[in-house]
Amino acid sequence: MNRAAFLGNGLIATGLLHNLVGLLMGWDLLVEMHHEGWFATTMKQGNMLFDREAIVWFLSFGCALLLLGMLLRHLDAHQVPVPRILSPALFIFGVVIAIIMPLSGAYLLILLGALPVLKGSQRRRLSRL
């Protein structure tokens, strides 16, 4: 499996897991927001309701991971090369998030960023034999 397919599948799985956790953790808030009609339900009397804002952003990030994963799968299917910076960028992004929020899913981004690089270096070593 090449880098684009691996990263695409990994990001799709991470996005699905992220949204599943978000739905489980934020279900009560989402039900309240639904009963209030969704529109501007993260604000009350001009004040931000942080818990509602947080669950919206949590689920939005999960959707963004899904979309990025689907894009990478599409690029792979059409044999379009993925920029080499993507894996290191995912790794660094994951490290920064893990430093700020140690109890998070950031380690999945670190893993997704590191594995293609490690796999590529292993392949280069084997090809020299």
C-alpha positions as CSV (number, residue, x, y, z in Angstrom):
1,M,0.0,0.0,0.0
2,N,1.5,3.4,-1.0
3,R,1.7,6.5,1.2
4,A,-1.5,8.2,-0.1
5,A,-3.6,5.1,0.5
6,F,-2.1,4.4,3.9
7,L,-2.6,8.0,5.1
8,G,-6.1,8.2,3.5
9,N,-7.3,5.0,5.3
10,G,-5.6,6.1,8.5
11,L,-7.2,9.6,8.5
12,I,-10.6,8.1,7.6
13,A,-10.4,5.7,10.5
14,T,-9.2,8.5,12.8
15,G,-12.0,10.8,11.7
16,L,-14.6,8.1,12.3
17,L,-13.2,7.3,15.7
18,H,-13.0,11.1,16.5
19,N,-16.7,11.5,15.6
20,L,-17.8,8.4,17.5
21,V,-16.1,9.7,20.6
22,G,-17.6,13.2,20.0
23,L,-21.1,11.8,19.6
24,L,-20.8,9.6,22.8
25,M,-19.3,12.4,24.9
26,G,-21.5,15.2,23.6
27,W,-24.8,13.5,22.9
28,D,-26.7,15.4,25.7
29,L,-25.4,18.7,24.4
30,L,-26.3,17.9,20.8
31,V,-29.8,16.8,21.9
32,E,-30.3,20.2,23.7
33,M,-29.0,22.1,20.7
34,H,-31.4,20.1,18.5
35,H,-34.4,21.0,20.7
36,E,-33.4,24.6,20.5
37,G,-33.3,24.5,16.7
38,W,-29.6,24.5,16.1
39,F,-29.3,28.2,14.9
40,A,-27.0,30.1,17.2
41,T,-27.3,27.5,20.0
42,T,-23.7,28.0,21.0
43,M,-24.5,31.5,22.3
44,K,-26.8,32.6,25.1
45,Q,-27.4,36.3,25.7
46,G,-24.2,37.2,23.8
47,N,-22.0,34.8,25.8
48,M,-20.3,31.8,24.3
49,L,-21.3,28.4,25.7
50,F,-17.9,26.8,25.7
51,D,-19.1,23.2,26.0
52,R,-21.3,23.6,23.0
53,E,-18.6,25.3,21.0
54,A,-16.1,22.6,21.9
55,I,-18.4,19.7,20.8
56,V,-19.1,21.5,17.5
57,W,-15.4,22.0,16.9
58,F,-14.6,18.4,18.0
59,L,-17.1,17.0,15.5
60,S,-16.0,19.4,12.8
61,F,-12.4,18.3,13.2
62,G,-13.5,14.7,12.8
63,C,-15.3,15.6,9.6
64,A,-12.2,17.4,8.4
65,L,-10.1,14.3,9.0
66,L,-12.6,12.2,7.0
67,L,-12.6,14.7,4.1
68,L,-8.7,14.8,4.0
69,G,-8.7,11.0,4.1
70,M,-11.1,10.7,1.2
71,L,-9.1,13.3,-0.7
72,L,-5.9,11.2,-0.3
73,R,-7.8,8.0,-1.3
74,H,-9.0,9.9,-4.5
75,L,-5.4,11.1,-5.2
76,D,-4.2,7.5,-4.8
77,A,-6.9,6.2,-7.1
78,H,-5.9,8.7,-9.8
79,Q,-2.1,8.1,-9.2
80,V,-1.5,11.7,-8.2
81,P,1.5,12.0,-5.9
82,V,1.0,13.3,-2.4
83,P,3.3,16.1,-1.2
84,R,6.1,14.6,0.9
85,I,5.6,17.3,3.6
86,L,2.2,15.7,4.6
87,S,3.6,12.9,6.7
88,P,6.1,15.1,8.7
89,A,3.4,17.8,9.0
90,L,0.9,15.3,10.5
91,F,3.7,14.1,12.9
92,I,4.6,17.6,14.1
93,F,0.9,18.6,14.4
94,G,0.3,15.5,16.5
95,V,3.3,16.3,18.7
96,V,2.1,19.8,19.3
97,I,-1.4,18.6,20.2
98,A,0.0,15.9,22.5
99,I,2.1,18.4,24.3
100,I,-0.9,20.7,24.9
101,M,-3.4,17.9,25.5
102,P,-1.6,14.7,26.6
103,L,-4.9,12.8,27.0
104,S,-6.0,13.0,23.4
105,G,-6.0,11.2,20.1
106,A,-3.0,13.2,19.0
107,Y,-0.9,10.0,19.2
108,L,-2.8,8.7,16.2
109,L,-1.6,11.6,14.1
110,I,1.9,11.1,15.3
111,L,1.7,7.4,14.3
112,L,0.1,8.3,10.9
113,G,2.9,10.8,10.3
114,A,5.7,8.5,11.4
115,L,4.8,5.2,9.8
116,P,5.1,6.2,6.1
117,V,8.5,7.8,6.8
118,L,9.7,4.7,8.8
119,K,8.3,2.3,6.1
120,G,10.1,4.3,3.4
121,S,13.4,4.2,5.2
122,Q,13.1,0.5,5.8
123,R,12.3,-0.1,2.1
124,R,15.4,1.9,1.1
125,R,17.6,-0.2,3.4
126,L,16.2,-3.4,2.0
127,S,16.7,-2.2,-1.6
128,R,20.4,-1.7,-0.9
129,L,20.9,-5.4,0.0
